[in-house]
Amino acid sequence: MRGRAMRTTVSIPDDLAEEVQEMARGRSMSDFTREALRERVDRLKREQLARELDEAYRSEAEDPSLDPDWSAIETGSRANG
């Protein structure tokens, strides 16, 4: 666990709590919940980054910011001088 821990109360349906207890395989509810929350937060961050990159790529495709001369050099379409 990183840093300090904040104690909190979370209400979940009984059937979900039972599933968690079955799946936890000897881990505490706190450990299982902490792991599940970390995985979810990490996934949401990756999804956000993917959206931001997609938006940036689309924007660049619509209105390139790279100087056309540099683009030609990068792609090798300009003869060496």
C-alpha positions in Angstrom: 0.0 0.0 0.0 1.3 3.4 -0.9 1.1 6.3 1.5 -1.4 6.7 4.2 -4.8 4.9 4.1 -8.1 6.6 4.5 -10.8 4.6 6.3 -14.1 4.8 4.5 -17.4 3.0 4.5 -18.9 1.7 1.2 -22.3 0.1 0.8 -22.6 -2.7 -1.7 -25.4 -5.1 -2.4 -25.2 -8.4 -0.4 -24.9 -10.5 -3.6 -21.8 -8.5 -4.7 -20.2 -8.8 -1.2 -20.7 -12.5 -1.4 -19.1 -12.7 -4.8 -16.2 -10.6 -3.6 -15.7 -12.9 -0.6 -15.7 -15.9 -2.8 -13.3 -14.4 -5.3 -10.9 -12.8 -2.7 -9.4 -16.2 -2.0 -8.1 -15.5 1.5 -7.5 -11.8 1.0 -9.4 -9.3 3.2 -12.3 -7.3 1.8 -10.0 -4.2 2.1 -7.2 -5.7 0.1 -9.5 -7.0 -2.6 -11.3 -3.6 -2.8 -8.0 -1.7 -2.9 -6.7 -3.9 -5.7 -10.0 -3.6 -7.7 -10.1 0.2 -7.3 -6.4 0.5 -8.4 -7.1 -1.6 -11.5 -10.2 0.4 -12.4 -8.5 3.8 -11.8 -5.5 2.7 -13.9 -7.8 1.5 -16.7 -9.7 4.8 -16.7 -6.4 6.7 -16.9 -5.3 4.6 -19.9 -8.7 5.1 -21.6 -8.4 8.9 -21.0 -4.9 9.0 -22.4 -6.1 7.0 -25.5 -8.9 9.5 -26.1 -6.5 12.4 -25.7 -4.0 10.9 -28.1 -6.8 10.1 -30.6 -8.0 13.6 -30.4 -4.5 15.0 -30.9 -3.8 12.7 -33.9 -7.2 13.7 -35.5 -6.4 17.4 -35.0 -3.0 17.0 -36.5 -4.4 15.2 -39.5 -6.9 17.9 -40.1 -4.5 20.8 -39.6 -0.8 19.7 -39.6 1.4 21.8 -37.4 4.7 20.4 -38.9 6.4 22.6 -41.5 5.9 21.1 -44.9 9.6 21.2 -45.6 10.3 19.3 -42.5 7.6 16.8 -43.3 9.3 16.1 -46.7 12.6 15.5 -45.0 11.1 13.2 -42.5 9.4 11.1 -45.1 12.5 11.1 -47.4 10.6 12.7 -50.3 13.1 15.6 -50.6 16.3 15.2 -52.5 19.5 15.7 -50.6 21.0 19.0 -51.3 
